[in-house]
Amino acid sequence: MDHGIALRWKQAVVVTGLVSLLAAPALFAAEAQPPAPPPQEAPTEQASDLGLELRLQTVKKDLLVMLNFAEHFIASGETKTAAQLQAPLDDYLRRHADYLVTQAVDGSNNEMTQLSAEIALVKTRLLIVLNYRDDAGSVITEMKKLYAPYQKMSVQIQGKTTTLDEAIRQLDTDLARIAKK
């Protein structure tokens, strides 16, 4: 039995040696080549701006979908179903939309500031449709402060292009209209 174990050890050593000899030319060839240059990386700021812009676009699309659902349910008299949007909407606004809007305004990119303003406008419209008057009023007040330097900026709302101050004025009017009801 000792002879069988010794034979297997000899075979293992021979196989290991052969594998090493077969792999040696590939190792020497890899050493002879100059090292590859490091991959070019996009500037960190540019990459983070692109990521933020993509996230903002996603939030805008999500809020537009929620707005369409809310308008449909309110128009068809399904207020109970529309009310069920409140908890997920509050969570989504708090965790995603509000944070990204603030982050985009703090940046220096005008496109992201415009996108964040459009998100705030859709958010306010959604709150008005769902009859969350106090929340909508707070957002309008915050928008007036946050976007004061950008009042003449063009924004896209519901397929129309207008200035930010005009869009805010329209939301103010809509909010006043539901407050009288």
JORATA-V161328 format. One record per helix or strand of 3 or more residues. SS is the DSSP state (alpha for helix, beta for strand). FROM is the first residue (numbers start at 1). TO is the last residue. If there is no record, write none. Layout:
ss=(SS SS)
from=(FROM FROM)
to=(TO TO)
This chain:
ss=(alpha alpha alpha alpha alpha alpha alpha beta beta alpha)
from=(2 44 79 85 110 133 148 154 160 164)
to=(32 75 83 106 129 146 150 157 163 179)
